[in-house]
Amino acid sequence: GSFPAGFKIKRFFILYGKKKLFRADHAHSKCSQIIIPLAGRIKIKIISKNFKKIYNLSPYSKKALFVPTYNWITIYFENNNDSLVTLCNYKYDKKEYISSFKEFKKIISR
């Protein structure tokens, strides 16, 4: 597979799993992401304007997940040693995060 056209990596980071703890739980207004599983089993819930879907990722699936802007993402790890790398096409900027689900619902209903 290839990256979406025009996707330029501006930053990346690795997330390590914590069993029973979820990560992310926000959306982005300017940053799209590509999530690549490194180890273990990872469940990713995406809520967008048009759908709600759960993706199951593992390194064995040889798949990555593209998450465009204005998609609410929540990440669940099966075990403590599960990990993923996230590639971002926008520099880190706390102001472009949408951290309130209520606010997110208001934005996508416009």
C-alpha positions as CSV (number, residue, x, y, z in Angstrom):
1,G,0.0,0.0,0.0
2,S,1.0,3.6,-0.3
3,F,0.4,6.8,1.7
4,P,-2.6,9.0,0.8
5,A,-1.5,11.4,-2.0
6,G,0.3,14.4,-0.6
7,F,0.8,13.0,2.9
8,K,4.1,14.5,4.2
9,I,5.3,13.3,7.6
10,K,5.8,16.2,10.0
11,R,6.2,14.2,13.2
12,F,5.8,10.7,14.5
13,F,5.5,9.0,17.9
14,I,5.2,5.6,19.4
15,L,2.4,4.6,21.8
16,Y,2.9,1.7,24.2
17,G,-0.1,-0.2,25.5
18,K,-1.5,-0.1,29.0
19,K,-4.0,-2.9,29.5
20,K,-7.4,-1.6,30.6
21,L,-6.4,2.0,29.8
22,F,-7.4,3.6,26.5
23,R,-5.4,6.3,24.6
24,A,-6.2,9.2,22.3
25,D,-9.9,9.9,22.8
26,H,-9.8,13.1,20.7
27,A,-10.1,14.4,17.2
28,H,-7.9,16.7,15.1
29,S,-8.8,19.7,13.1
30,K,-5.6,20.0,11.0
31,C,-3.7,16.7,11.5
32,S,-4.3,13.5,9.6
33,Q,-2.6,10.4,10.9
34,I,-1.4,7.0,9.7
35,I,-1.4,4.4,12.5
36,I,0.9,1.4,12.1
37,P,0.8,-1.5,14.6
38,L,4.2,-2.6,15.9
39,A,3.4,-5.3,18.4
40,G,0.4,-7.1,19.9
41,R,-3.3,-6.5,19.2
42,I,-4.8,-3.0,19.0
43,K,-8.5,-2.0,18.8
44,I,-9.2,1.4,17.3
45,K,-12.6,3.0,17.5
46,I,-13.3,5.8,15.0
47,I,-16.4,8.0,15.1
48,S,-16.9,10.3,12.1
49,K,-19.8,12.4,10.8
50,N,-21.0,9.4,8.8
51,F,-20.0,6.2,10.6
52,K,-18.8,4.5,13.8
53,K,-16.4,1.6,13.3
54,I,-13.9,-0.5,15.2
55,Y,-10.7,-1.6,13.5
56,N,-8.5,-4.5,14.8
57,L,-4.9,-4.0,14.0
58,S,-1.8,-6.2,14.6
59,P,1.6,-6.4,12.8
60,Y,0.5,-9.7,11.3
61,S,-2.4,-8.1,9.4
62,K,0.3,-6.0,7.5
63,K,-2.3,-3.1,7.5
64,A,-2.1,0.5,8.6
65,L,-5.0,2.8,9.4
66,F,-5.4,6.3,7.8
67,V,-7.3,8.7,10.1
68,P,-8.3,12.0,8.4
69,T,-9.1,15.1,10.3
70,Y,-12.5,15.4,12.2
71,N,-12.5,11.7,13.2
72,W,-12.8,10.9,16.9
73,I,-10.3,8.2,17.8
74,T,-10.0,6.0,20.8
75,I,-7.2,3.3,21.0
76,Y,-7.4,0.2,23.2
77,F,-4.5,-2.2,23.8
78,E,-4.9,-5.8,24.6
79,N,-1.6,-6.1,26.5
80,N,0.9,-3.9,28.2
81,N,3.6,-4.6,25.6
82,D,1.4,-3.7,22.6
83,S,2.6,-0.8,20.6
84,L,2.0,1.3,17.5
85,V,3.6,4.2,15.6
86,T,1.6,7.2,14.5
87,L,2.7,9.3,11.5
88,C,1.3,12.8,11.4
89,N,1.2,15.3,8.6
90,Y,1.0,18.3,10.9
91,K,3.4,19.5,13.6
92,Y,2.3,19.2,17.3
93,D,-0.1,22.0,18.2
94,K,-2.4,21.5,21.2
95,K,-4.8,24.1,19.7
96,E,-5.8,21.9,16.8
97,Y,-6.9,19.0,19.1
98,I,-10.6,18.6,19.7
99,S,-10.7,17.1,23.2
100,S,-14.4,17.5,24.1
101,F,-16.7,14.9,22.5
102,K,-19.6,17.3,22.9
103,E,-17.7,19.9,21.0
104,F,-16.7,17.3,18.3
105,K,-20.4,16.3,17.9
106,K,-21.3,20.0,17.4
107,I,-18.6,20.6,14.8
108,I,-19.4,17.5,12.7
109,S,-23.2,18.2,12.8
110,R,-22.7,21.5,10.9
